[in-house]
Amino acid sequence: MIDFFFLFVAGLVGGFLGGLLGIGGGIIYIVVIPATLSHLGVPAAEMVQYTIANSIVASLFSALSANYFLVRTRNFYLTEVVTIGFFGVISSLLVLHGVVNTTWYSRGAFNVVIVLLLIYMMLKTLANAAKPLPAENLEQEGRGLRLGLAGLASGTVSALSGLGGGIIIIPILNSVFKMDIKKANSISLGVIGITSLSLTLSSMLEKPRHPFDFYNMGYVIFPVVLALSVGVVIASPFGVKAGSLLSSRVISYLFSFFLGLVILRKIIEIAAFPG
């Protein structure tokens, strides 16, 4: 019960940060979930696969809750969300089945991927926060192609890390399209909803390689995602609302701060569990 209480608290924190920063809260879930899964007896050989699957489900609920608020306040950008999300679904499913759910994608590989991605995003976010961006690039020529490439990148990152894809969507939209980070966050949450739904269904239908039975379907463990998701649904709209009250620069610095904390935690894990 203590584990599930901490998952609920993690859902509150992750949901708020997900709504505030546009990343679905995965930076919290991937740190908290493994400890609970270990206590439940999840096979160590597939800890990464279970962690990613359940983090993605929590990110789905975070995105859905936040998107409901964004639609109501007319801050939802349908064209960009659908375009990026379509390509994100394709790449995420290909990477999930071709890379993640294989025997060689280990905890060590997972942590290295996470650290490299987060360092990249933190540096890009800080660089953009330090200088004013020019007006948003509204050029239509090649826009659809670039949005599609952003979708392929986000889907790949989402499947590899369980972070929801927002960690790559936001820097791309912020840097390449010169979008204000608030608009980029909104689009990111919409895309996370689409890609996370496809990954959730796929993870539920997947057959784990090692036997484990605790109210689960495939890699999704229902008590874990329920405890997380209750907190997520409660807190996510408050994060979105808080984000609307803060400046883009403040959001960028907050984003970078939390990324730095997760990077530090994952580096410690790599040192402790190099394999």
N, C-alpha and C positions, 0 to 999 in steps of 0.2 A: 504493500500500500504506500510505503514511503517513496518507492521508485515512481509510482504513478502520480503521487502528489508533485514530485519534482518535475515530472513531465508536464503536468498541468501548468506549473509556474513557468517552465520553459516555453510552453505554448503562449502564455500571456506575454512574455518578453519577446519571443520570436514574432508573434503576431503584430505587436506594436511596432517593432523595428521593421518588419516586412512592409507594413502599411506606410511607415514613415519614409523608408529608403527605397522601396520598390523592388525588393529582392526576395520576398516570400518568406523570410525568416530562417532560411536554410543555414545561415552562419551560426545560429544557435542550435538548431536541431542536430546537426552532424557532430556536435561536441557532446550533447547530452544523451542522445539515443544509444550509442555503443555501451555506456555503463549499464543502462537498464537491460539491454539485450544480453549482456554478459551474465547478469544476475538471473535472467530467465533461462539460461542454459542454451542460448543460440550457438550452434556449432561455430568455432573460431574460424574454420576454413571458409565460411560464407558470411562472416560478420559484415564485411563491406557491402555485400549485396543486400542484406537485410537493412543495414543502415541507410543506404541510398533509397531503397524502396519506401521505407517508412518516413524518411525525411521528405520525399516527394509528395506523399499523401498529405502530410501536414502543410506543405507549401501550397498544395491545391486548395485546401480549405482557407488558408490565409489569403490567397489570391481571389477566390470567389467572394469572400466577405468584403475585401477591399474594393473589388470591382463593382459590387452592388452599390457601395457608397459613391464610387466615381461616376457610375451611370446616372445616379440620382442627382449628382451635382453637375452633370454635363461636362465632365472632364475625362471622358472615355473616347479614345481615338480608334474607331472601328477599322478603318482601312489599313492602318499600320499594324494593328494587332492581328488581323486575319492574315495579312501577307506574311509577316514574320512568323506567326504561329503555324501556318501551313508547312513551311519549310522546316521549322523547328521540330514538328512531329516526325517528319521523315527522317531527319538526321538522328534524333533522339532514340527512335526505335531501332535503327540500324546499329548505333553504337551500343545500346543496351544489350542487344542479343549477340553482336559480333565481338564486343570487347568486355563489357562489365560482367555479364553472366558467364564468364569462362574461368577456368582454373588458374590462369596466370595473373588475373587482376587482383592483387593482394592488398593487404592493409598498407604496406610500404608504398606501393605504386599509387594507391588512393591518396595517401597523405601528401606525397610529392606533388601530385596533380593539384590538390587543393592549395598548397602553399604557393606554387608558381602562379596559379590563377589569381589568388588574392593579392599577392605582391604586385602583379601587373595592374589589377584594378585600383589598388590603393594609390599607386604612383600616377596613373592616368587621372584619377579623381582629384588628387592634390594639385596636379599640374593645371587642370581646367579651373579649379577653384581659385588659383592664384592669379588668373588673368581673366578679364572680361571676354566672353565669347562674342563673335560677330553675330549679326542677325541670322536667324535660322535659314539654312539653305533650302529654298523652296523649288529649286530646279527640278523639273519633271523628267528630263532626259536621264535615263539610267537609274532613276530613283527606285523603281520596282525591283531591278536586279540587285541593287545594293541592300534593299530591305530583305530580299530573299537570302543573300549571303549572310546577313546578320542573323536570320532565322536558322540557317544551317549551323552557324557558330554557336548560337544559344542552345540549340537542341543537343549538340555534341557536349557542351559544358554541363548541361543539366543532367544528362545520363551519366557522365563520368564522375560527377561530384555530388549529386543530390542537392545542389544549391538552387535549383530552379531556373538557371539560365540568366537571371537578372544581372549577375556579375559581369557578363560580357555584353548584354544588350545595352545597358546604360552607358558604358564608355563609348560604344560604337555610335549610338545616337547622339551622345553628348559631343563627341569629337568629330565624327565624319559628317553628320547632318547638322551640327552646330545647334542642337536643340537645348533649350533650357532643361536643367536636370529634373525639374518638377514634371515636365511633359514626358521626358524619357522614363521617369519612374512609373508614371501612369501607364504608358505603353508596355513597359516591362511586366507590370502586374497582369495586364490582359494576356500577354503571351504566356506567362507562367501558368495561368489558368488552363490554357489550351494544351500546352506540352505536358503539364503535370497530369492532366486527365488521361492522356494517352499512355503515359508511363505507368500510371497507377493501374489501369486496366491490364496492361501487359504484365506487370509484376504480380498481379493477382492470379493470372492464368499460367504463369511460369511454374515449373516443377523444380523445387530445390534439389540439389544433388545429394544433400545429407538430410536424413530424417529429422524432423522437428515438429512437435505438435503442441501448440498453445493458442487455441482460438485464432488460427491464422489461415489465410488463403494465399497460397504461393508464398511470396516473400513479405506480404503485408500482415502484420500482427495487430488484430483489431483492438485489444485493450490499450496498446501503445499509441496507436493513431487516435483513438477516442480521447484519451487523456490529453494528448497534445492539442487536438483539434478543438476541444471545448475552450481551452484557453485562447487559442488562435482566433476563433470566431468572436469571442468577447472583446479582444484587444485590438484586432486589426483595424476596424473602423476608426478607433481613437488615434491610431498611428497615422492614418490617412489625413484625418482632420488636423492633427498636430503639424503634419508636413505642409499643409496649406497655409499655416500661420508663420512658418519660419522662412527665412531667406534661402535662396539656392546655395549660397556660399556656406551658410551654417549647416545645411543638410549634407553638403559635400564633406565638410570636416567631421561631422558626426559619423558619417558613413566610413570614412577613412580610419577613425578611431576604433570602431568595432571590428573592422577588417584587421587592424593591427593586433587586437587581442586574440582573434582566432588564429592568425598567422603564428603568434608566439606559442599558443596552445598546441598547434599542430607540429611545430618544430620540436617541442619537448617530446611529443609522441613519437616522432621519427627517431629521435635519439634513444628513447626507451624501447621502442619496438621497430627496429630497422627492417625487419622482414615483412 
